[in-house]
Structure formats: structure tokens, C-alpha cells
């Protein structure tokens, strides 16, 4: 076995991992105890990385060779790499010659490495002469970028993870860190234990697990963040809680802000936000540390602030509070934006957004453009602003962009207004998709598919939320013919150079790179003298001393952990700038036709579009299927029943989901996780239009400053789905077959009004099996032939399957029992037409309970089983597969305070002792057990 130190490819916490491998196979992963981001901890997603990188299971989802689609809607055919590179170069160069450079768009990803990002940024802005180079970081971090620049002068988060331990008050807003950044949340829990008087204020539209841990929770109305912060500042001014000395010495523009918040009395702000006035006042006092001289306040924030048509204003308003109270540039204080993706920060560093250039240079600045042109050796960098993510796809839908090169991202799942995105992909004359996974929704629209290597297979660097650069190292060779993203970019760029020699400015090539490190060295030189100067850093230093923070200029031994300690900011006058903004409501408010406010969020165990995590049944244990959560009063008022299928429709499209009552959402609000795309959730509406997942509902409106879309809010109506005919299929299949079967089920989704195909199970399974779940609904019974196709895919077509068919009533049932001596175990089941038996039959199969006592009742379709079934209940701990009833049962025997009960519980069941992602949920059950006692 070989061990390789690398970095996790999921969120922006940037955890270090140690990869265990045997030859070409990754066999294990554990947290790196020496990495300063996580000190050995990993969340559920990170701790299962080896299972989502294992052949042959996930090879069913990998793109392993270049593929060309000769006509839209047909199957792609294999082709040689040389032919693929020549085709890509010729089509792009021809598009530039015929329609101009701005007829090409390059769409990148925060999951790319810094070296990949740098090459593509240079390819677009330097070689092709277009600034149409943007990234899916536009969807998650661009408002944070714009907010930092507007107020502090540069896109540089001023804090470090160590500030969590020094903070006296932690202000968490628009972030469910307990699920989205679990390891950072573990560090925050550690800080609270070590410092019991540390206070947490959580602001969110939903009562999340993070909110449940708060000392003060403010459940505001969607989009009212600026009103809240203005109200808090009003209180601080009224009560003399601002830091007049700091304001005078280190800031400008305070008078305009003071005037802007004058009308935002706590009463008015509380009314707009939908919270209690006294809670707003308490939040203001705690933030300003009115009762703690010298206290420190740290803000943690993420997509709840960023994904908004007023995202930059929300970020800047929060930073105003820090500047007004002097809560910046000292231990435990400052505005700390939590990065969504593993290298969104690295992409920002190399200028991987349509309005940026290398090393935090601004595209609009002629001097900055000249500096980059000189570095690259080109005549110029174009001055015309590039198109941001939504604008780029709108331009393709309008016919202005003729060629799209999409790298390491899935816009046919992640961008808002999916109907527009599909028009763009269909109308665009040439679409390149460079991907590791063949199963993404975007891959289906590609004229040319280029296979890229992925985690565990490539070399480079990433930067996490605290400006810390880590190396990513390969543990195994890239499978098939896949190549590193930077190498693919270089190969095609060199071919384009031969076709567009005028862009070379007399050079032989703009891409003289032999390896990823040589790309990084050029990037390093671009930072000289800039705010993110890393000229003192090298890959050997990263190897020897471990991950480092920037800035780290030449001559320095280590990076700077905390910025602005001297009160000097990277602005023209060295002062931070207050931003006076007017409160703006959400872009699409609720109305009589669309009376619900839909918000999107993340699941604990899933990542983005689930192209990686969605291959693993274990990661569906916590949240097994997509649902729309509504407040119980809305459920009752609408006459819905828990689990009933409802249609959620916006002005752009619709999806069908099961409804679930939840007190985590406020009345008139609805919540759906952002992960559920066309890859797993489908069907067609009554007009035959496809249902395109959650982002078929969301709006393309974006912040005018950051261009970040308002993915967090849209207006919807929710009505019963007129789909009375139901189908449920469940089967244990050989692990190597499950993902292939899921892909074969996908085309069948278009035959139903609602359809869902997901893995389930607990890998590694003792019998080498994994689970597949199929669920569908229609307005009337479907053709028997379609039912038989599903049966066959679920392994129910053999003679060892028992069947019941009532063709007149459209009812079909099939079960496959496996016998081991006197014990029979259910291995597959299909219920169609009448699915009342789902609750107990599903439990029998998924929990692999003995089934011999149920006999012909398995085919009878009755809602009540002849023998009671002991359901395992909701999974709480993914690592040890511990359910809620198990925890409750053990807690019934526990005594003492919360810590004592927690210790007893973990000693017996181990829940929360591995990755810790389940700890907030376990603590809530411990708290409930004490209350019950």
C-alpha cells in the first residue's frame, strides 16, 4: 500500500487527506493530522472519497476517452486524442475568424486546480482575445469578492481559522456551516467548549442544525439581510457602541452610511425582517461587545448573503458593522466569507472571472491590462468586459456566442433558469464539455467530450477559505485516456496558435509549460508586488513545510495569518470605505399567483450536482430522496398529507416532489436542496415539457455589481400533483451494475410525470451488493411493456421472481426472494398501480430483514403487513450507520448531564466519533432525552 498526501476536492475548508492506494486503485482515505485546516478530521463526504474513486463501481460514470457527437441527439462516438485536439482547435479558430473573439465563451469551475484555471484564463484573454472567461464560482463567491473590494479594497478574506478560538461573539449569517462546512463547524464547537461564554448569533431564513446550536437565532424573511444590518447599526449609533476612534483613523464614508441607516429604527427593521425587536437589539449589542471591553466578533457567511440580486450590498453591509465597531484586524474578529468550492479562491487569484485579471487585477483598469499583456507577451488584453455566467449562456441562447468550452462543471444542472440554459446548449454551434464524469446533464449536449482526470489522479494547488495554499498530489494514474485539465488546455491552445499566429506577438508559443509546476511559477510571478504576493513560496516549500497562507512575499519565511492589523487597507488613501446602500427586496417577491417563497440549500452528505457523491448509496442514508419542506400550517391549510406528491411551479418551469412538514421553514416559505437535478429527478408536465430539476424553477436575475444570480429565492406555487398512478422499484444488485442500471433508467423518466432514480445502501456491502431505487408516477397506468423494462433493469425478469398482474386495474407487483436455508431475504421488488405496501416492504428490503413470515402478503399490496416490521428509522450517523431509534433507545438508559450522556452514547454506538458530521443532530437528541427525563 502507498500513502499520498493531498487535499479534499469538496468544500472550501480545504482539508488535508492521506490517500491509500494499491497500484492503480485507491483503497482508503483518512484525514491528514498535520494539515492545519482539519488536523485529521474529515466529514462524511471526505471520508468516503475512496468509495467514490473505486473501480469498477464508479467507472460506469467516468468519461475515459474523447468522444464526438456527429449530430445532436445521437450517441457520441470514440475518437483519438490527436483528432479531438485538432477538431477543437479548428472549430474555435474558425469561430474567432468568422464571428470575432467574443463569439467564444469559456466556462470554468471552482473545482479546477489553480494551474488549470491559469491556463484557461490565459487561453481566452491572451490567445483568443476574449474576456468571455467565467466560472461557476460566479454562482457562489462573486458577491463576496465584490463586497470585499467595495469596502476593504481587495478580495482578501482578512481572517484565519484560528480566529474561531479567539472570538467572543460569532455572527453566522446565510450559512448552515454544520452541513456545508462540517469540519470548520467542528472547530467552532471545539472553541465553544474551550470558551463556554462564546456567544453564537445565527441569522437564516430556516432553522438549520447550525441555528439549533445558537445562543440567539434570528429567522429573518428572505432577502432582508440589509434591513437587519442597518437596524443593528442604528442601535449601535443610538447607544454609542461604535468605535469612533477607529472610524476616524482608518475609514471614510461613514457620514453617508449614518444617514442611510437613520430611518432603520429597530422597530422598523424588525418589522421588515419578521423578527422580534428585542432580538435585533440584543444582536447589535452582542456584535458590538457592549458588555465585554476588548471583546472580538467574528462573522461567518456564505451563500445566504452571496446568492442574491443584492448580494454585494449584503456583503458590504455586514462589513460596515465590522468597520463601525473596529472588529477587524485583530484576533477573533473580522468578516470571514466561507468559500463554497475547493478552489474558488484559487480561481479568483488567477483572474478566472470575466471582470478580473491575474493576481486580483481589474479588467477595467488600463494599467492592469498592460501589466498582464507584458507578462504574457501579447500585444494587448481586450478592454471589452467579458460575459458572466448567466450572461454567457443567455448570449449563446440568443445566438451571439457560437462556441462554448465548458470545463469541470455542469451548467445544465447548476445554472438558474434551466429552460434558457438548454436553449443555449442546443443553439450553440459547437459545445466542448471537458469532464471526468460522463453522466452529467451537460455531457448530453456536447459535440465534443474530452476526458479529464480528477481527484487522486492529478497534480497542482488549491487555496482554501483562509487564503491557505495546499498541494494536490496524484495517488494513482488517471484511468483510460483522461488527461489533466491544464494539459488539455495547453494541447488545444498550441494548435490554435498555429491557426491564429497573429495573436503570438512574435513568440513561438504562449504556453511553454512542461508540467503543472511551470504553470504555477508563471502565476507566482504575476503576484509580485500585489496584495496576494506569493513570490516567497515554492512547491518544495509546500512539500517541506506544508500548506501556507498568502501573502508570502519573497524574503518572508511564512505567510500572514491575519490582514489589516495595522489599519491600512489596499485602497487609494489606505482607508477602508463604508458602503451606504439602499435596502432592496428580492427580485421576485411572492404574489397571489405564486404565494410561496422558495429557498434552496445544501444536504449534509451530498455535494453540488452529485456527479461524485451521488454514486454512493451510503450518502443517501441521511436524506434518502428529494422533498419540498413546508411549514405544518401550510400543509394543513392546503390539505396536503406528508409524503404526498405535489407540483412546485415557478414562472419558468416545474418539478414534482413529495411534500414534507417541517418547522425549520417559516410559513409561506418552501425549501428544496440545490442538488436535485435532471440526473436523478425527472418527468414531463401535462404539456409534455421536461421537468429540469430544482434550477428549472430558479430565476436568472443577478446582482448588478457581482453578477451573481439570486439562486436562493424565487416565487412558486405548490399544488397537488395529478399523478394517481404510482410505481416503486427497489433492488439489491451487484455493485458494479448499480450505476449502469441508473443510467439505463434515466431515459425512461420522460415517460412519466414524475420519476426518480437513486442509489441506496451501505457500502461496502457484505454480499458485494448495492441498492437502486426507482420511483415514478403518471396520470394513468403506463404501458405494460414499460413496466417490464423497469422489471428487467431491476433484475426482476427471471423465473425466480414472483409476480401479480391485474391489467384491468393497472396493477403490477413483483418480488425476488433469495433463500438461505430456512431464511428468505427480499432482493428486489416492484410495486406499480397500488403502492400502499411501500412502507413495510421497503423496510424489509433495505434493512434486509427475514421475509419468510410475510408469504403471499408480499404480492397482496396491503398497507398493513401480517407481521409487524421493526423499521430502523432515520439514519443519523453515516459512518457507523446509526439510526435515530437506536440512539433514542440507548439514551433511555443514560443518565447525567449532556456530556455524560454523549460519552455513554458514543461509547456504545460510536456515532459522531469518526467524521463528526452527525454531532449536531446527536446533541439535539441528547438534549431531548434530558428534557424528557
N, C-alpha and C positions, 0 to 999 in steps of 0.2 A: 504494500500500500504506500502511495505517495501522498504527502500533505503539501498544500499550496495555500499561501496567504493571499486573500483577495478581499473584495468588497461586495456587499449585498446589492442586488440590482433593483430593489424596490424603492422605498420612500427616501426622502432627503435627509433622514437621520445619518445615513452613511455608515452603517455598521460594518465592522470588520468580520470576516469569516475565514475559517480554515476549511478548505475543501479536501476531502479524502477521495482518492481515485485509485483505480486498479486498471492499468493500461489505458484503454480508450473510454472507460466507464467511470463516471462519478458515482461513488458509493456512499458518501456521507458528507455532512456539513455540520460544523459547530461554530459557535461564536469565538472570535479571537480575543482571548483575555487581555492581550496587550494593546488592543485598539482603543484609543481614547474616546471614541464615540459610544461604545457599548460595553467595553470591558468584559466581553464573553457572552453577553446576553443576546438572544435572538427572539423575534416574535414568531407567531405561527407560520407566517409566510416564509420568513428567512430560514426557519429550522426545517422546513420541508423542501428546500431548494433541490436537494439531491434526488427527491422523488419526482420533481418536475423536469429533471435533466437526465432521466434514466432511459436508456434504450432497453427493450424495444417499445416500451409503453408510449412515450411521447414522440417517438419517431413518426407516428401516424400523423402528427401535427406539424412536422418540420418540412421546410422547403429545402431540398437537398441538391437541386441543380437548376440552372437557368431554364426558364420556360417562356415560350412565346404563344400568345393567343392570336391566331390569324384572323379571326373575326369575333366581334363582341357576341357574348352569349355562348361561345363554343369552348370546348376543353382546351387548355393550354398544352402545348407540345414541347418536349425537351429540346434543347439546343446547346451547342458548345459555347463555352465562355467567350472565346475569341469572337464568335459570330454575335453573341449578345452584346459585347462591348462595342463592336463595330456598328451594330444596329442602333444602340442608344446614342452613340456619338453622332452618327449621321442624321438621325431624326432631330436631335436637339440643335445641331449646327444649321440644318436646313430651316428649322423653325425660326432661328435667330436671323438668318439671311432674308427670309421671306417676310416675316412679320415684325422683326425687331426684337431686341433682347427682352423687353418686358412682356413678350408673349410666352415666356417660360416662367414657371413657378417651381420652387424647391421647398418642400415641406418636411421639416426635420422633427427631432424628438428629444425630450429631456432624458431619455434612456440611452442616448448615444454617449460615447466617451468624448472627452474634450478634444482629442485628436481627430475623431470623426467629424465633429462639429466644425473644427477649424478648416479642414479640407473643403467641406461643402460651402462654408461661408466664403472662402477664397474663390471657389469654383464659380459661384454665382456672381458675386460682386466684383471679383477681379478679372476672371476669364470671360464670362459671358457678358458682363456689363449690365447686370440687372440687380436691383435690390429686393427683388421678389424672393427673398430667402427668409422664411419664418419657421416657427416651431410650435409644437403642441404645448410648450411652456407658455405660450401666449394664452392658453386656456387656464393656466394655474398660477403663474407668478408675475405676469407683466404689470398688474396693478401694484404689487409690492415694489417692483423696480421703479415705476413712475412715482410712487409715494415717497420712496427714499430720496430720489433725485430732486423732487419738488421741494423737499424740506431740508434734507441734510446735505444735498449737493452731489451725492454719488450713490450708486447702487451697491451699498456695502452694509449688510446687517452688522450692527455695532457690538453684538453680544456673543457670548460663548456658552456652551452647555454648562460650564462650571458656575455660571451665574444662577442656575436653578437653586443651587445650595446656599447662595448668599442672599436671595430675595426674601424680603419680609412680607410683601404682597405680590401675588401672581395674578395677573389680569389676563384671562384666557377668553378670546372672543373669536367667534366664527371658526372654531376648531374643536373637533372631537378627537383630541390627541390620544385618548385612551384606545381608540380604534385605529386612527390614521397614522399615529406616530407612537406605537406602543412602547418602544424601548426608551424613548425620551420621557414618556409618562412614568415608566418605572423609576427613572432618575428623579423625577419630580416627587414621586411617592417616597423615595429614599430621603429627599430633602425635607419633606413634611415630617417624617418620623424623627429625623435628627433635630428638627426645629419645629416642635409642635405648635408654636404660636404663629407659624407662617400661615397667612390667610390667602384663600383662593376665591377670586371672583370669576364666575363663568357667565359669559353672555352668549346666548344662542337662541334660535327660534324653536329648537327642540330640546327636550330634557334628555340629553345623552348620558352615557356612562360617565363621561367627563363631568357633566353638570351634577350628577348624583354625588360626586366627591367634593362639591364646592361648599364653602362656608356661606357664600351668597350667590344665588343664581338669579339672573335677570333674563327671563324668557320674553324677549322683545318680539315685536311684529316684524315680518320680513322687510328688509331694506331700510330700517330705521336707525342704523348704526350711527350716522352723523348726528341725528337728533339726540341720541343718547349721550354722545361725547360732548356735544355743545351744551347740553343740560348739565353734565358733570363739571365742565369748565365754568359755567355760570355760577354753580355752587362754590367752586374754589375761589373765584373772584369775590363773591359776596362775603365769604367767610375768611378772606385773607390767607388762603392756602397756597397761592402761587409763590414762586421764588423770584422776587423782584430783582435780586442781585444777579442771578443767572440770566434772566431775560435781558437786563441792561447790558451785561458784559458779552453775551455770546449769541444773541439773536437779533433779528429785525422783523418788522411787520406785525408786531404784537397789537398795535392800536387798531388795525383793521380787523383782526380776529376778535378783539374785545368788543368792537361794535357789532360784529356779526352774531355773537352769542348773547347780546344784551336781551333779545326777545325770548331766549330759550330758558325761561324760568323752569325750575324743577317740576312744577305742576304741569306746564305745557309739554315739556319733553317727556314726562311720564305718560301723559295722555296719548301722545303720538306713538310712543313705544309700546303702550299697553301694559305697563308695569306699575308698581306702587311707587309713589313719590318718595316715601321714606327709604325705599331700597336704592333708588337713584342717588339720594343724598348720602347714604351710607357708602356706596361705591365710590363716590367722589372723595369722601373723607379718607377712606382706606387707601385709595390710589395716591392721594397727596400726603399720606402718612401723618395725618393731623395729630395722632396720639403717640407717634414714635419719632422722636428727633433723630435725624440721620438715617431713617429707615429707607429701604430700597424697594422700588416697584419695577417688576419685570412684566412686559406684555408678550404674550404668545398668540399668534393669529395666523390664519390660513385662508381657505377658500371662502369661508363665510364673508370675509371682507373683500377678497380679491375678485370673485366671480360675480361681478355686478356692473351695471351700466353706470354706477357711481363709484367704482372700485378704487380709483386713485384718490378721490375725496375721502373715502372711508379710511384708507391707509394714512393719508396726510392728517386727518382729524385726530386719529389716535396718537400720531407722533407729536401733534400740537400739545397734547396733555403731558407728554414726557418733557418737552422743552419748557412748558409753562411751569412745571414743578421741579425742574432741574434733575429729573430722573433719567439721566443718560451719562455715559462716560464714567461710570463707577461700578464697583462690584455689585451684582444682583439687580442692576437697573438697565432699562433701555427697551426700545421697541424691537422685538425679535420675530421676524417673519419665518415661519416654518415652511421649508421648501417641500413641494409636493413630490417631485420626481428625483431619482438618484443623482442626476447631473444637470438639473435645470440651472443651477448656479454656474457650472462649467460652461454651459451654452451661453449664458449672459456674459461670461468673461471673454469669450472669443467674438462677441458681437453677433450671435446667432439669432437675432431678431431683425425684422425688416427695417427698423429705425435705428439700429446700433451698428457700430464697427468694433474692431478688435480692441480689447483692453478698456472697455467702458467708454469708448469714444462715441460721439454723437454724429450720426449721418448728416444732420442738418448743419454741422459746423464745417466750413470750408477748410480750415486749418487741420481738422481731424481727418478729413478725407485725403488731404495732401500727404499727411504723415503715413497713412495706411498705403496709399499708392506708392510712396517711396519705399516702404518696407517690402511691398510685394513686387516692385519693379514694373508696375503698369503705368500707362500714361495718366490714368485718372480712375477714380471711383465715381460712379454716376451719382448725381445730386438728386435725381428724382426719387422721392420716397417710395419704398417698396410696399407691397400689399401685405397686410397682416393676415392671419389665418382665415378668418371669416371672409375678408375682402378678397383673398386669393381664390377661394372656391366660388365666391359669387362671380368673380371675373371669369372663371372657367365656365360657369353656368351661362354667362352672358356671351360667351364665345371670344372674349378678349385674350384669355390665356389658352394657348393651343397645346402646350405640353406641360405635364405635371410630373415631377420626380418626388415620390413620397418615400421617406426613409425611416424605418423603425417606428412607425406609428400607424394608427388605424382610424383615419378620419371618418370612414363610413360607420363608425360606432361612436366616436368621441366628440365630434363637432356638433353644434346645435343645428336645428332645422334640417334634419336628415333628408327631407324631400329635396331641398336645394342642393345638398351635397351630392345626392345621387344624380341630379341633373348635371352637375358639374363633371362628375366622373364619366357619365355617359356621353356628354357632348364633347369633352376634351379629346382632341385628335390623337394624342399619344400619352399614355399613362404608364410610367415606370413605378413599380412597387418593389422596394428593396426591403426584404423581410427575413426573419428567421422562421416565421410560422406561416404555413400555407392556408390556415383555416380562418384567417381574419376576414371580416366582411369586405374590406378594401381590396383584398387579393383577387376577388371575383371580378373586379373592374379593370385589372391590369392588362395592358397589351404586352408588357414585358415584366416578368418576375425574376428578380435577382436574389439568390440565396445568400443571406448574411449569417455570420457566426453570432453567437450570443453568450450569455453569462457562462463562465467556466471555460470559455474557448478562445478568449481574446485578451489583448494587452493594451493598456492605456491608463488614463487617470480620470478621476471624478472629483467634484468638490461638493461637500455637504452643506447643510444649512448654516453652520458656524464658520464658513469660509475655510474648511479644512480639506486639503487635497490628499487623496489616498490613491495608491496604485491598484489597478485591476490586473490580475495575472491569470494566465490560462492554466488549467489543470489537465485538460485533455485536448487532443486535436479536434479541430472543427469537423463535424460529420459531413459526409458526401463531398460536394464541391463548394460548400459555403466558404465565404471569404469575409475578412474584416471589412467593416463599412468604409473606413478611411481608404483601404486598398482599392475597393471597388470604385470609389470616387476618383482616386488618382488614375486608375487604369482608363476610365472613360474620359477624364479631363485631358490626358495626354493625346488621346485620339481626337478630341475636339480641337486641341491646339493645332494639329496638322490640317484641320479643315477651316480654322479661323486664325491663321497665322498673324493677322494684323493686331490681335489682342496681346501678342507676346512682347511687343515693345523692344524687339531686338534680342530677347533672351531665347535660349534653347527650350526652356520649359519653366513654367511657374510652379511645378510640382516635383522638385528634385529629391523626393523623400525615399529613403531606403527602408525605413521602419517607422513605427509609431513614435518612438522617442525623437527622431529627427523632426517630425511634425511638431512635437511638444516644444522642442528647443526654439523653433521659429515663433511659436506662440509666446514663449517666455520672453523673448527679445521684444515683442510688441508691448509688453507691460512695463518696460523700463521707464522709470520716472512717473508712472501712473499711480492712482490710488491703490491698485491691486498689484503693485510691483512684486514679482517673484523671481527677480534676477539672481537672488541668493540661493535659490532652490535648484535641486537637480534630482534626477531619478536615483542615482547612487545614494544621495542623502535620504530620500524617501525609503529606500531599501534598508539603510543602516539605522536611521533614527525614527522611522515610522511616519505616519501622516503629519502634515504641517499646515498651519494656518497662514493665510496671507493677510496683510502684506509681509513679505520677507525679502527685502531688497538686498542687493549684493553687499557683502561685508557683515551681514547680520547672521547670528547663529540660529535663531528661531523666529517664528512669526509672531504677530501681535494678537493677543487673545481678545483685547477689548479696544474699541476705537473711540476717538473723541474724548479721551481722558483729559486732554489739555484745553478742551472747549473750542478748538479750532476746527472748522469744517471745510471741506473741499468746494467752497463757493468763491465767487469773485472777491468778496470782502471778508472771507473767513468766518462769517456768521451763519448760523442756521436760519432758515427762513420759515416763519409761521405762514400757514396757508389758510386764508379766510375763504370759506366756501359756503354756498347756499345749499340747504338740505333739499334733495331731490328724491321723490318717491320712486318705487320700482317702475321699470319701463312698461310693464304690462299689468296694471292693477286688476284685482278681481272685479267682476260686474255681475249683473243678473244672469247673463248667459253662461258665464264661466265663473262660478261663485267660490271656487276653491283656489287657494294659493299653493302651488306645487313647489316643493323644495327637494333638492337631491342631496345625497350624502354618500358615505362610504361604508362598506362592511368590514368587520374586523379581520376576516380571514381571506379576503379577495383583493385583487389588485387590478385597477383600471378596467380594461376590456376583457380580462380573464383569459387572454391567449396563453398564459402560462399557468396561473393558479387554477383556472377553470378546467385543467386536465386532471385534477386530483380530487377524487371523491371525498377524501378526508376533510378537505377545506370547505365542503358544503355541509359539514356536520352542525355547525353553529347556526347558520341561516341556510336552510335547505333549498328554498325556492323563492322567486320574486313575489313580493306582495306590495300593495299600497296601504300604508298605515293611515287611519283616520281616527279622530277622537271619538270615544264611545258615544257622545251626544250626537255627533253627525251620523254615526252608524244607525242609532236608534231613530233619528229624525227621518232618515232616508229609507228606513225599513230594511236595511241590509242585514245579512247574517254573516258572522265570522266565517271566512273561507269561501264565501260566495264570489263568483266571477263578476267583475264589473268592468265597464269600459271607461277608461280615462282618456278624455279627448281635449285637445287644445285647438287653437286656430290653425295648426299646421299638420296634425295627424292624431292617431290614436293608438293605444295599446290596451290589451285585456290582461288583467291580473286578478288574483284573489285579494279580497279586502280583509284587513286585519285591524281590530280595535286596538288602540294604543294610547295611553295617557302621556306618551312622550311628545306627541304633537298637540298643538293647540286647536281649539275649534276653528272651523273653516280653513284649516290647513291640511295638506296631504304630503306624505313623504315617500319617496321611492329611491333606492340606492342607484348610483350612477353606473353601475357595472352591467346592467341588464341590456344587452344589445341584441341585434339580429342573429348573432352567432348561436344564441341559446333560446331566445324568445321570439316567436313569430306569429304568423297567421295573416289573414286578409280581412278587411272590413266588409260591410254589406255592399259597398260599391266596387269591391274587388281590389281596392288599394292595399298594398302591403303595409303591415304594421312594422315600424322600423326601430323598435326598442325605445328606451327612455328618451333618447335625443331626437326621436321623431316628434316629441312634444315641445322641446325647449326652444327659446327664441334666439335669433341671431343678433339682437340689439347688444351693443358693446359700449364700454366706457370711451368717451371721446379722447381721453388722454392716453390710456394704456392700450386701447383696442381689445381689451379682454371682454369676452361675451358674458352675459348675465345667465349663466347656466344654473344658478341657484334658485331662480324664481320664474315661474310662468303661471298664467291663469288657465284653469282647466275646469271642466265639468265631469261629474262622475255619475254614471247611470248603470242600472243592471245590464249585464251582457245577455242579449237574447240568443244564447247558445245552450239550449237544454240538453243536447246530446253530448255525452262526455266519454272520454277514453283515458284509461290509465294503464301504463305498461311499466313493469319493473322486472329486472333480471340481473342475476349474477352471471357474468361472462368471464372468460379468460382475460386477464389484464391487458394483454396485447391487442385484444379485439375491441375494447370498450370505446376508445376514441374513434376508431374507424367506423363503428356502428353509429356513433353520434353524428358523424359526418354524413353517413348514408341516410339518417333520419331527417336531416335538415331540409332536403328538397321536398319532403312530404308536408312540411309546415304550411306551404301555400295552399293545401287542400282543406285547411281548417280556418275557423275564425280565430282560434287561439291554439298555440302549440308551444311546447317546451321540451327541450332535450338537455339533460344534465347528468353528470356522473354522481354517484353517491358511494359511500362505503368507508372502510377503514383500512388504508394501506399501511404496510404491506399485509395482505390478507393471507391467512394461514393456508388456504387451499389454492392460492395463486389466482383468486378471482377478484373482480371489481364490479361495481354496480352501475347500471344505467337506468335512468328514469325518463319515461316518455309520458307527457300529459297533453291532451288535446280536447277541443270542444268545437261543436258545429251547430248550426241552426236546425239540421235534420240529420238522420242517420246517413253515414257515408257509405260508399260502395263497399261490398264485401271484399272485393279484390284489394282495396286499400287496407282494410283490416288485416288481411292475410299477409300483405307486405310488411306491416309492422310486426306481426307474429313471427315471421321468418327472421327479421333482423334481431328480434329479441331471443332467438333460439327456441321458439315455440312451435316450429313447423314439423318436428319429428313425431314418430309414432309413440314416443314415451310421454306425450303431452295429452292431458285430459281436456276435453272441450265440451262447451254447451253453446249452441247457436239457436236463437229464436229470430229467424229472418223477418217474420211479420212485425215484430216489435223492435227490430234493430238492435238486438242484444247479443253480445258475443262474450264468452268467458273462456279462458284457457289457463291451465296451471301445469307446471312442470315440477314434479316431486322427485327428489333423489333419496334413495333408500340406503341406509347403512345399518344392517341388522334389523332390529325392530323399530329403529328411529327413521322417520321421514322428515326431510327438510325441503322447504319450498325454495326452488331455484329460479323460477320465472312465473310471472302472472300477467294476464291481460284482462282487464275489465272494460267493456265497451257498452254504451247504452244505459246501463244501470251500474253505477259505481258506488252504491251505498255501502258495500262491504270494504271499501278502501281502508278505513281506519284500522281495522284489526288485521286484514290480510297484509297490508303494507308493513305493519309491525312484525308480523310473523316472518316475512321475507327479510326485511332489513336487519332485524335483530337475530335472524337465523334460529328461531325458536322451533322446538319439535312440533311437527304439524300433523302427526298421525291421528290425534284425537279429533280433528276437525272434519275428516271424511268428505262426504258429498257436499257439506256446507261451503266448501271452497268454491263450488260451482253454483251454489244456490243464490248467491248475490244478496244475502240477508244482511241488514245493518248490524244485527246483534249476533255474535259468534255463539256456538253451542257451549263452548268452554271459555271462561274469561281469559283475556290476553293481558299479560303484565307488560305494559308499554314502558320502554326505557325512559322516555321523556326527552326534553330538550337537551342537546349537548352543550355543556358549559366549557369544559376543558378539551381542546382538540388534541393536545399532545398525548394525554392518557385516556382519552375517550370517556370522560366522566360526565354523567348526565345530572340534571337538576334533582330528580328524585333521589339519586344516590347521595348527593350532598345533603339534602334535607334529612334523609334517614340517619346519616352519621351525626349531623348536628343535633338531632334529637337526643343523642346520648352524651353530647358535650356539655361542659359547664365552664364557669369562669367568665372573664371578660372577653372582649373581641379577639385580642391577641392570643389568649389561651385557647379559645375555640378554633381559631385559624390554625394554630400549631397542631392541635389534635386532628383536625380535618385533614391537613396536608400530610400528617404522619400516616394516616390510614389510606387516603385516596391519591395522594401526590398532586392533586390539582393545583396549578399555579406554581409548581416548583421547578418547571422547566423554562418555558419561554416567558411566562408571567402574563400573557395577553388576557387571560381569564380572571386575573386577580380582582379587578373592579366588580365584576359580576359575582365572584365568590364572596367578596367582602359584603356586598349587598345582601346575600343570603345569610351570612353570619349575623349581620345587623338585624335582619328579620327574625332570626331564631332567638336573639336576645329579647326582642320586643315581645315575641310570642311567649317566652318563658316568664 
